[in-house]
Amino acid sequence: MKAPAKTGAFYNLQVIVGVVFLYGHYKSIIIVVVLSVFLVAICSSALAIKNAPGIAYGVHSGDVDLAGLDERTAAKNISEKFMKETENGVIILNYDGKSWTIKPDDIALICDNGKTAEMAAAVGVSGNFFKDVFDKFICTYQGKNVPLQITYDQNKLNSIITRLASSINKEPVDAYAYTDGTAVGIKGEKEGKKIDEKQLTDIINEKIESGIYPQTLDIPVSITKAAVEAGALEQIDTVLAAYTTHFNTGDVNRSANVALAAKNLSGTLLTSGTVFSFNKTVGPRLAAAGYREAPEIINGKVVPGIGGGVCQVSSTLYNSILQAGLTPVERTEHYLPVDYVPRAFDATVADGFIDFKFRNNLKHSVYISTRTENGALTIFIIGSSDDKAQAAGITLKNYYNGDGSVSAYRIYRQNGNIAKKEFLHTDN
């Protein structure tokens, strides 16, 4: 029987289905072939990477390329590079136009070239095939830095930084007023400088351990302002009062105590309304502070003591502030009379329990300046010309009473006449 002819839409559909079937079949074959080729290529590359001789490709130490080298050659190259980089120093420190160089010998810096090369050669040779292939593959395309294996003496580095700090650090210097007894001058302040030693140490350690040499860095220095700046003294322009007492220079220890206490007192600035404390300003009278053993009055007896003679400074100051028109707040007489000021015009002090205090009741600041020379102690109260009138014409007077006590007065005069007679105290 004759087969029917393949005509019309049904025939065309059969042709299309056949073509699609054949195309899909060959596409699958093509994909399998491509994947096979790709897999073979990957395996070949993996084996090539795994079995490459020497240190893995992409491995370096800093800018020293170690790829393909054996350990010995790698160690030699690392050593040569390290020596060349450090011959002019490891760290160069800069500050204020000066520079300091830290050399390898200064800190006993050593590079273990063999250890560094050994670590480089260990990349991709753990014994785990897949891990080693993966590690070497990543290393080939991304690279791997093996840091230098270095050691150095931290104590030697710390000593260098300490010495450096001692050459740079400076305490701030306050502005100060000075006088020859008539004219008044002002000397400007100086800023202080201080190295942040911990910060500098941390930075240097980081630079050294980076293995990149030499490295230059600026020394971190903080600036400290003076406690008293020239602007605070701009109205200090005249001597309000001065008082002088004398001491025996032959008594070396006592003279030294007077000079030291006067030095600690000098430079004190008191703003308007401020209460001054002698003990707080001068500080403890201790041997550690430089004071010496000299006679002093304790419980009515003259005995040796550290800081003997300091009461002459407080007594001299007492007379100066009275003549400057300032207000006494706390004052105690000696148990026995002293010979360097008139009766009732002394002011004894003792660490911790007897102080001398006064208040600056003037409109402007006052400044205390002292001078000690040739057995004479002079204390100047310097202030503003606007306050001069209040201090002008002041005299001090003591009166002996019939019972043996002595009363102290401050007398204000205007045009030669007594304008005010201020009772201060009576000493028994």
Secondary structure, DSSP 8 states (H G I E B T S, - for coil): -------HHHHHHHHHHHHHHHHHHHHHHHHHHHHHHHHHHHHHHHHHHHT-SSS-TTEEETTEE-TT--HHHHHHHHHHHHHHHHTT-SEEEEETTEEEEE-GGGGT-EE-HHHHHHHHHTTT-SS-HHHHHHHHHHHHHH-EE----EE--HHHHHHHHHHHHHHH-B--B--EEEESSS-EEEE--B-EEEE-HHHHHHHHHHHHHHT--SEEEE--EEEE--SS-GGGGTT--EEEEEEEEE--TTSHHHHHHHHHHHHHHTTEEE-TT-EEEHHHHH----GGGT--EEEEEETTEEEEEETTTHHHHHHHHHHHHHHTT-EEEE----SS--SSS-TT-----BTTTB--EEE--SSS-EEEEEEEETTEEEEEEEE-GGGHHHHTTEEEEEEE-TTS-EEEEEEEEETTEEEEEEEEEEE-
